[in-house]
């Protein structure tokens, strides 16, 4: 039944990681630049999280809220550092679903190449300067 499957799914993530859609997610409270956050995820066999639909985005948001009791700005794995018009996820998956805030991504001052979530009152996505230090969410396959 459902309960058994839930237990199996739960136990397939390392301690402290949360299962969302057959991947394991971890909130990292330490404030780091995007690159250092990605490197930290890589050290755990993960990448900064990719998000593929609204439901998944809401689950990642609730992961952050559960950990911090608020929904603060957080790095996830979107980047366009190579070419401004092309965004992709650091885990290599395609960036189809988006949740940009109005007027974003705007590449302010020509140097905003990393994706932060929970931006503004709308809690949507914004491109930000990659050296900004934020908490992050890692994800890896089960």
Residue pairs with C-beta under 8 A, 6 or more apart in sequence:
9 19
9 22
9 142
10 19
12 19
12 24
12 142
13 19
13 24
13 142
14 24
16 26
17 24
17 25
17 26
17 140
18 24
18 25
18 26
18 63
19 25
19 142
20 56
20 59
20 60
20 63
20 139
21 52
21 56
21 59
22 141
22 142
23 139
23 140
23 141
23 142
24 46
24 139
24 140
24 141
24 142
25 49
25 59
25 60
25 63
25 137
25 138
25 139
26 44
26 46
26 137
26 138
26 139
27 63
27 64
27 67
27 68
27 74
27 135
27 136
27 137
28 37
28 40
28 41
28 135
28 136
28 137
28 138
29 67
29 68
29 135
30 40
30 135
31 133
31 134
31 135
32 40
32 75
32 133
32 134
32 136
33 130
33 131
33 132
33 133
34 48
34 75
34 79
34 114
34 130
34 131
34 132
34 134
34 136
35 130
37 48
37 75
37 134
37 136
38 47
38 48
38 77
38 90
40 136
40 138
41 47
41 48
41 136
41 138
41 139
41 140
44 138
44 140
45 140
46 138
46 139
46 140
47 77
47 89
47 90
47 91
47 138
47 139
47 140
48 75
48 76
48 77
48 89
48 90
48 91
48 136
48 137
48 138
48 139
49 60
49 76
49 77
49 137
49 138
49 139
50 76
50 77
50 78
50 89
50 90
50 91
50 93
50 95
50 139
51 57
51 60
51 76
51 97
51 99
51 117
52 93
52 96
52 97
53 97
54 97
54 99
56 97
57 97
57 99
57 117
60 76
60 117
60 137
61 71
61 117
61 118
61 123
63 137
64 71
64 72
64 74
64 118
64 135
64 137
65 71
68 135
71 118
71 123
72 118
72 135
73 116
73 117
73 118
73 119
73 128
73 134
74 116
74 117
74 118
74 134
74 135
74 136
74 137
75 114
75 115
75 116
75 117
75 134
75 135
75 136
75 137
76 115
76 116
76 117
76 136
76 137
77 89
77 90
77 91
77 115
77 139
78 87
78 88
78 89
78 90
78 95
78 114
78 115
78 125
79 87
79 88
79 89
79 90
79 113
79 114
79 115
79 130
80 86
80 87
80 88
80 105
80 113
80 127
81 113
81 114
81 130
84 107
84 113
87 95
87 98
87 105
87 115
88 94
88 95
89 95
91 139
98 125
99 117
99 124
99 125
100 124
100 125
100 126
101 119
101 120
101 122
101 124
101 125
101 126
102 122
104 119
104 124
104 125
104 126
104 127
105 112
105 125
105 126
105 127
106 112
106 127
107 113
107 127
108 127
111 129
112 126
112 127
112 128
112 129
113 127
113 129
113 130
114 127
114 128
114 129
114 130
114 132
115 125
115 126
115 127
115 128
116 125
116 126
116 127
116 128
116 132
116 134
117 123
117 124
117 125
119 125
119 126
119 128
120 126
128 134
